[in-house]
């Protein structure tokens, strides 16, 4: 991307609609146009448009993003020049108080070579600790917060598989050199339903989601991640396996409902996308699994109940969850890869 072609990310406006604050004069160029409440064209340069955040985002998500970007502007002044929401919000599957808030943040090119960039991004991640703690206390797990991938301004229009992420954070995990969510699935979410909360509309980002590699990417993900995970449910993984995976799969009390939900609905989402080309949320994937794999309805209902925050069915018994989850995963994966 040339210096001339990246200007789409840098409208010259004076008020940040997310933080509702007037930035220092030298930051004016880095902030999004001021949103109005009627989705009308906003004042500013050229034909830049933006939609009022409150009209597109759930209130709790809007509040969380506002706080997140406000802190980002303090520790990375002028650093985040564009930001968009993907994940469950983009898919229309967000559950207030339960779902993650997934963001793609674009880092200004002048910040990229700075030796303190990663340290500052770590500090931004630490700003999520109160939300992580609150989520854990309320039984939502540690990921009820903003999860963000950071990419460079000059990489935005590259094919997604060629982008080299700067860093990312998901729940309590900070990755200083990578980001799993920079992939064809998430980029399709971005193109189809992403919501820009800073910078111009997603259509102006000129992202390349590489639809031609979506199917092989999903098949590889099923073979290399989900299939081994299903196999490990049959035989508890060794002590030297990754800590989180070991904790999830070897609990002496058996699988948790959260692990069942993750393991059943993940492959179901992949299967649905391979069948239809659509990216769907976990609940829609669960409904798809009930129809496509009715023999696994009992364990799928457990997964859906956990997702919905509903009462977990008494049958099947918890002692059966491990084998039923593994069986469902293996059948879904086998059909998807056939």
C-alpha positions in Angstrom: 0.0 0.0 0.0 1.5 3.4 -1.0 1.5 6.4 1.2 -1.1 8.0 -1.0 -3.4 5.0 -0.8 -3.5 4.8 3.0 -5.0 8.3 3.6 -8.5 6.7 3.7 -7.7 5.8 7.3 -6.9 9.4 8.3 -9.9 11.8 8.1 -9.2 15.2 9.6 -11.8 15.7 12.3 -11.7 17.4 15.7 -13.9 15.3 18.0 -13.5 11.6 18.6 -17.0 10.0 18.6 -15.8 7.1 20.8 -14.1 9.1 23.6 -16.3 12.2 23.1 -13.2 14.3 23.8 -11.4 16.9 21.9 -7.9 15.6 21.3 -4.6 17.5 21.2 -4.2 19.4 17.9 -1.6 17.1 16.6 -4.0 14.1 16.9 -6.8 15.7 15.0 -5.9 13.8 11.8 -6.0 10.4 13.5 -9.6 10.4 14.8 -12.9 9.4 13.2 -15.6 11.8 12.2 -18.2 12.9 14.7 -21.2 10.6 14.5 -24.7 12.1 14.5 -27.8 10.3 15.7 -29.5 10.1 12.4 -27.0 8.2 10.3 -26.6 11.3 8.1 -23.4 12.4 6.3 -21.2 13.9 8.9 -19.3 17.1 8.5 -15.7 16.7 7.4 -13.4 15.9 4.5 -14.9 14.5 1.3 -17.6 11.9 1.5 -16.7 10.4 4.8 -19.7 8.9 6.6 -20.1 7.3 10.0 -23.0 5.8 11.9 -23.8 6.6 15.5 -22.2 3.9 17.6 -25.2 3.7 19.9 -27.4 2.7 16.9 -25.3 -0.2 15.9 -23.6 -1.5 19.1 -25.2 -3.0 22.2 -24.9 -0.4 25.0 -22.5 -2.4 27.2 -20.3 -3.1 24.2 -20.3 0.6 23.2 -19.3 1.5 26.8 -16.5 -1.0 26.9 -15.1 0.1 23.5 -15.3 3.7 24.5 -13.3 3.0 27.7 -10.8 0.9 25.8 -10.1 3.5 23.1 -9.9 6.3 25.6 -7.2 4.4 27.4 -5.5 3.6 24.1 -5.4 7.3 23.2 -3.6 8.0 26.5 -0.9 5.4 26.1 -0.6 5.4 22.3 -1.4 9.0 21.3 -2.3 8.9 17.6 -1.5 5.2 17.5 -4.8 3.6 16.7 -6.1 5.4 13.6 -8.9 2.9 12.7 -10.8 0.3 14.6 -13.6 -2.1 13.7 -15.8 -4.6 15.5 -16.0 -8.2 14.3 -17.1 -11.4 16.0 -20.5 -11.9 17.6 -21.5 -8.3 17.2 -20.8 -8.3 13.5 -22.7 -11.6 13.2 -25.7 -10.3 15.1 -25.1 -12.9 17.8 -23.9 -10.8 20.7 -25.1 -11.7 24.2 -24.7 -8.8 26.7 -22.6 -9.7 29.6 -21.6 -13.0 28.1 -20.0 -12.4 24.7 -16.5 -11.2 23.8 -16.0 -7.9 22.1 -13.7 -8.6 19.1 -11.8 -5.7 17.6 -9.4 -5.1 14.7 -7.2 -2.1 15.4 -5.0 -0.4 12.8 -1.7 1.1 14.1 -0.4 4.3 12.5 2.7 3.7 10.4 4.9 6.1 12.3 4.3 3.9 15.5 5.4 0.7 13.8 9.2 1.0 14.3 8.9 2.4 17.8 10.7 0.2 20.3 8.1 0.9 23.0 5.1 -0.1 20.9 4.7 -3.6 22.2 5.2 -2.4 25.8 2.4 0.1 25.3 0.1 -2.5 23.8 0.8 -4.7 26.8 -0.4 -1.8 29.0 -3.5 -1.5 26.9 -4.2 -5.2 27.4 -3.7 -4.7 31.2 -6.5 -2.1 31.1 -8.9 -5.1 30.6 -7.9 -6.7 33.9 -10.9 -5.3 35.8 -13.3 -6.6 33.1 -11.5 -10.0 33.1 -11.8 -10.2 36.9 -15.5 -9.2 36.9 -16.2 -11.8 34.2 -14.5 -14.6 36.1 -16.3 -13.6 39.4 -19.7 -13.7 37.6 -18.9 -17.1 36.0 -18.5 -15.9 32.5 -14.9 -16.9 32.2 -11.9 -14.7 31.6 -12.8 -13.5 28.1 -15.7 -11.1 28.7 -13.7 -8.1 27.5 -12.2 -6.4 24.4 -10.1 -8.9 22.4 -8.0 -7.1 19.8 -5.7 -7.8 16.9 -3.3 -5.0 15.9 -2.2 -4.6 12.3 -0.1 -2.0 10.6 -1.7 0.8 8.5 0.3 -0.3 5.4 -0.9 -3.9 5.7 -4.6 -3.3 5.7 -5.3 -3.9 2.1 -2.9 -6.9 1.8 -4.4 -10.4 1.3 -5.3 -11.5 4.8 -2.9 -14.5 4.7 0.0 -12.1 3.9 -0.6 -9.7 6.8 1.9 -9.9 9.6 0.1 -9.0 12.8 1.8 -6.6 15.2 0.3 -8.2 18.3 -3.0 -9.3 19.8 -4.7 -10.0 23.1 -7.5 -12.4 23.9 -8.8 -12.7 27.4 -5.8 -13.0 29.7 -3.4 -13.9 26.9 -1.2 -11.3 25.2 0.7 -12.4 22.0 3.6 -9.9 21.2 4.1 -11.2 17.7 1.0 -12.8 16.3 -2.8 -12.9 16.0 -4.8 -16.0 15.2 -7.8 -13.9 14.3 -6.0 -12.4 11.3 -7.5 -15.1 9.1 -10.0 -15.5 6.2 -12.9 -16.3 8.5 -12.6 -13.2 10.7 -11.8 -11.0 7.6 -15.0 -12.3 6.0 -16.8 -11.2 9.2 -15.2 -7.8 8.8 -16.3 -7.4 5.2 -19.8 -8.8 5.7 -20.8 -7.1 8.9 -17.9 -5.3 10.5 -18.7 -2.0 12.2 -16.1 0.8 12.1 -15.9 2.6 15.4 -12.9 4.7 14.3 -11.8 5.7 10.8 -13.9 5.3 7.7 -16.5 2.7 6.8 -15.2 -0.8 6.3 -15.9 -0.6 2.6 -13.2 2.1 2.4 -10.6 -0.1 4.1 -10.2 -2.2 0.9 -9.5 -5.3 2.8 -8.8 -8.6 0.9 -10.5 -11.5 2.8 -9.3 -13.9 0.1 -12.6 -15.8 -0.3 -10.8 -18.3 -2.6 -8.9 -19.6 0.4 -11.7 -19.6 2.9 -12.6 -23.3 2.3 -9.1 -24.7 2.4 -8.3 -22.6 5.5 -11.3 -24.0 7.4 -10.4 -27.6 6.4 -6.8 -27.1 7.6 -8.2 -25.7 10.9 -10.4 -28.7 11.3 -7.6 -31.1 10.6 -4.9 -29.4 12.7 -6.8 -28.0 15.6 -10.3 -29.5 16.1 -9.5 -33.1 15.1 -6.6 -33.5 17.5 -8.7 -31.8 20.2 -11.4 -34.5 19.7 -8.8 -37.2 19.8 -7.5 -35.9 23.1 -10.9 -36.1 24.7 -10.7 -39.9 24.4 -7.3 -40.1 26.0 -6.5 -37.4 28.5 -3.5 -35.3 27.3 -0.1 -35.7 28.8 1.1 -33.5 31.7 3.3 -31.5 29.3 0.5 -30.3 27.1 -0.4 -26.7 26.9 -1.7 -25.5 30.3 -5.1 -24.3 29.2 -5.9 -27.3 27.1 -4.7 -29.6 29.9 -6.9 -27.8 32.4 -10.0 -28.0 30.2 -9.6 -31.6 29.2 -8.3 -33.3 32.4 -10.5 -31.9 35.1 -11.1 -34.7 37.7 -14.8 -33.6 37.7 -15.0 -34.1 33.9 -15.7 -31.6 31.2 -17.3 -28.3 32.1 -20.3 -27.2 30.2 -18.2 -24.3 28.8 -15.7 -26.8 27.3 -18.6 -28.8 25.8 -19.9 -25.6 24.2 -16.5 -24.7 22.8 -15.8 -28.2 21.5 -19.2 -28.9 19.9 -20.1 -25.5 18.5 -16.7 -24.7 17.1 -16.6 -27.6 14.5 -20.4 -27.0 13.9 -19.6 -23.4 12.8 -16.9 -24.6 10.5 -19.2 -27.3 9.0 -22.0 -24.7 8.4 -19.5 -22.4 6.6 -18.3 -25.2 4.4 -21.9 -26.1 3.5 -23.2 -22.5 2.9 -20.3 -20.1 2.6 -21.7 -18.1 5.5 -20.0 -17.2 8.8 -22.5 -17.7 11.7 -22.5 -17.3 15.4 -22.3 -20.2 17.9 -26.1 -20.4 18.5 -26.9 -20.6 14.8 -24.1 -23.2 14.5 -25.8 -25.2 17.3 -29.2 -25.1 15.6 -27.4 -26.2 12.4 -25.9 -29.1 14.3 -29.3 -30.2 15.7 -30.6 -30.4 12.1 -27.5 -31.9 10.4 -26.4 -34.2 13.2 -29.6 -35.1 15.2 -27.9 -38.2 16.7 -25.8 -35.7 18.7 -28.7 -33.6 19.9 -28.4 -34.3 23.6 -24.8 -33.0 23.9 -25.6 -30.2 21.5 -28.4 -29.1 23.8 -25.9 -29.0 26.7 -23.6 -26.8 24.5 -26.5 -24.4 23.6 -27.8 -24.2 27.2 -24.3 -23.1 28.4 -24.1 -20.5 25.5 -27.6 -19.1 26.4 -27.0 -19.0 30.1 -29.9 -21.4 30.5 -30.3 -24.4 32.9 -28.1 -27.3 31.8 -30.1 -30.4 30.9 -30.1 -33.2 33.4 -29.5 -35.7 30.6 -27.0 -36.7 29.5 -25.2 -37.0 32.7 -22.0 -35.2 33.2 -20.1 -38.4 33.3 -21.1 -38.9 29.6 -20.1 -35.5 28.4 -16.5 -36.4 27.4 -17.4 -39.3 25.2 -20.5 -37.6 23.7 -18.5 -34.4 22.9 -15.7 -36.3 21.3 -18.1 -38.4 19.2 -20.0 -35.3 18.1 -16.8 -33.5 17.1 -15.5 -36.5 15.2 -18.7 -37.0 13.2 -19.0 -33.3 12.3 -15.3 -33.1 11.3 -15.5 -36.2 9.3 -18.5 -35.0 7.3 -16.9 -31.5 6.8 -13.7 -33.0 5.5 -15.4 -35.6 3.3 
